[in-house]
Amino acid sequence: MSYTRQAQLLPTIESGKTYSADEFAFQIRNLQRTSEGTLASVRGPCRYTTFAWPSRVYSVFHALLDQGMRDVLMVRSGSTMYTQTGWGTNAFTSVHTNLTETASYKYPDQFCEVGGRIVWTNGVDNPLVYDGYITQTTSALVPLGYDRVPHGPTVLGPTVGNDNALQRATNNSGYAHPGDIGTISSDISAIQNGNSEPNDNAIGQMLEGSWNYAVQYEDVFGNLSKISPQTNVRVRQEQTRTKYQTFDPTAAPPITWADLAGNAVTYDDLQRQFWVDNLSIGPTGTVARRLLRTTDTLHGSNSLRLLSRIPDNETTCFPDETADGLLGAVAQDYLTVPTFKIMCPYGGGLAVANTTANPGIVHFSDPGYPGSFRPDRYIFPDPNGAEVTGISTFNGVLLAFTVHNVYAITESAPGSYVSTPITNGIGCVAPSSICSTAWGEMVWLGRDGFYAYDGKAVTYISEPIERFLRGLEMGKTSRSVAVYNPLKREYVCAITAPGSNAPNAIFCYDGAGWREQQHNRVYHHMCVTRDYRQYVLAAAQTGGESNTLMVLDHEVRDDPTTITEFKYTSRWLKVDGSGLTRFNAAVLYVGFLESSSAQVTVNCYRNGRWDEVIANGTLTLDADDRTVDLSNLLIGTDKALSSRLYWRRFDMHLRSVDSFAFELVCQPADGEYLNIAAFAFDGVVASERGARIMKG
């Protein structure tokens, strides 16, 4: 690891004074700060499991569902999603197959926990959701919401017919059955015997009417689909009358009127029912269909309302005799769930961005229903529609990133969103690099380095590692992945080192400085377990070990570490604040804690030049060979042995220098470690020659 502190550029030193191990550190590789203030070798990483992954491990995610009672670890290897079975580290079960596997992906997989459910997307396949319980024939994961629209139902109603005897009832053919559907006229005309047409002799009537039907899917989580196309059914106008007309040419007069008597009908006799058939069967995960209907559109609203919730995914027909006044609430339409690359929890629901159709859009789901997106709940954060490269919530505000800018999205009214720019020219290139920290900042990777946001201002924080970041290929940084390590209290980000094609260098930031890890591995994804272990798990890959799931900062003896070098490099050191005094430096003392008998190479440099080693030598460390019988220790009474501090001397013999730096390099054998505690110097005196100043 490399660790860089944001201290003064040229720390001053003096003879006989002791300095802490990281007081003027410039670069430290594969070392980490301990609680005692020393710099110790990084342990691990080690394999989490020996399970034989069939292909590259692309992603890993851990969650505690059911209010923390259900432990779920999900891993995608190749085209298959797995979950860990119980607590057996080698027991993994396939829960979904046929995912798209490609080495040319732009962004890593994304997982998100919303309302006790895990949502997954890779930006290519339909997003999936898992709650730990869903069981289907071939998969335990189901699509998030619906990506298809139901087809409209078939509706049967009465057709036009005549009752020649009574000259009434025109809706008595086809599917003609009594019901409560129909609009009764409020107009009652007087009876005019003999001199008027029969249609004028009506006392009330059922008016001509038209109704529309549609279907909407409902999944196991309550998400609703887009409403199907509407199907129409109509009835013709009917009338009631108290008399009927007879014609007898031999009679005088030939036309007479007679009472209907027992043949009279009431308004209710004219109303009908409809038969709804061919109800659309939903895809996997559908548990119900909602049958929707309008009121009479010729005399009322054309809004679809809930007619009935059919609690299965099998029924294909439904007899409808429900009166317009008994229909339910107006139905809400939703979008087909788009394929998206980026997501995060927001407002109790899910915010998704960078869809296949609109890379610059952000959609918002209903609270509690991460697969239900209303057509009017969206925003383009960038006024030019630039691609959204990341979204995340911070202090209750949704931040949307593009490559060049950061925007704060707020809800001005329910379903109405406003985008306010926070930066101009500073954006994010890797959506999975965005992470909130315990010290109150959000950190991410931009085009030229790392940035932090504290809710007030955006700050560039990677000055100490600019030399490394200058060589980054921005086209490869979009795959960078990061987590916040709660045990080390660090932001941990894997980025692609110059000359590489995938993230293989890990940089750690603790709010004050940086350190680096080089494990000779590629990291495709990372997560932190949310249980008491708080492991940092990584989907890793090496040349001879293509498919692994690793635990960072841990190791076991039967799984040797792949770390090949521990390295400490100091800053350029001087003897005065201005750096104008030339001086001699005779001796370097390094304080170690007993750890192993490793060999450490010392290299010394002078006058700001890293290309020439002025002094070189080797230090041999001491191993702690004491033994303790832990079985006989009493808690609160006995004490275990702590490592002893000892010093090693290296003669530098540097003369008349403006500044100098030193380097400790260890290439450990298996089981060898470093633990650097302190530094001291001797023979640091001003040179009689004075400072070397250029003329001109």
Order of alpha helices (4+ residues) and beta strands (2+ residues): beta-beta-beta-beta-beta-beta-beta-beta-beta-beta-beta-beta-beta-beta-beta-beta-beta-beta-beta-beta-beta-beta-beta-beta-beta-alpha-beta-beta-beta-beta-beta-beta-beta-beta-beta-beta-beta-beta-beta-beta-beta-beta-alpha-beta-beta-beta-beta-beta-beta-beta-beta-beta-beta-beta-beta-beta-beta-beta
